[in-house]
Amino acid sequence: MSDLENETYQVIFNTQVGTNILTPVATAANRAVVSYDINWEAIIPRGTYNKFKCRFSFKTLVYTGVGNNGLLEHNGFVNMNLGRLNIYDGMQQSQNIGMVSPVITNTVAAQQRSYYNCDSSDNNEFVIDYPINHIITISLNNFNGTALPNLQHYVLILSLTRINV
């Protein structure tokens, strides 16, 4: 096993900062589907290793709510078009790379607060081929396929570790 086989790359997708955001992110509805322009060759050199084990973590800013009701109530899927994935939903290939859940930080009636979160250990790792899409779209949907409501700005950190196959 070479030292490069375990080399890990981190790609940060941030709705608040970045010149590579291609879609508007001013409203919660806009943040449910965001496209980024990623130059993969500048991040991950092409070469012997063309498959990667992936994990991700995700966190939004705290939602303070409307009328001080800041409780988020929906679990959701993170959907990401990274190219060929080894993820299946029933019998068909899926781009849902994992789930996010609301975390409640305060339940006092006039000060309810919560945010969406998942740690890198909350979802299974998955394998992808070398990413070929330069336009990466991240969609955040609840389990019925509609956009997660009240979505605050977020950071998604994608970790890609080279594997030898």
Secondary structure, 3 states (H helix, E strand, C coil): CCHHHHCEEEEEEECCCCCCECCCCCCHHHHCEEEEECCHHHHCCCCCCCEEEEEEEEEECCECCECCECCCCCCEEEEECCCCECCEECCEECCEEEEEEEEEEECCHHHCEEEEEECCCCCCCEEEECCCCCEEEEEEEECCCCECCCCCCEEEEEEEEEECC
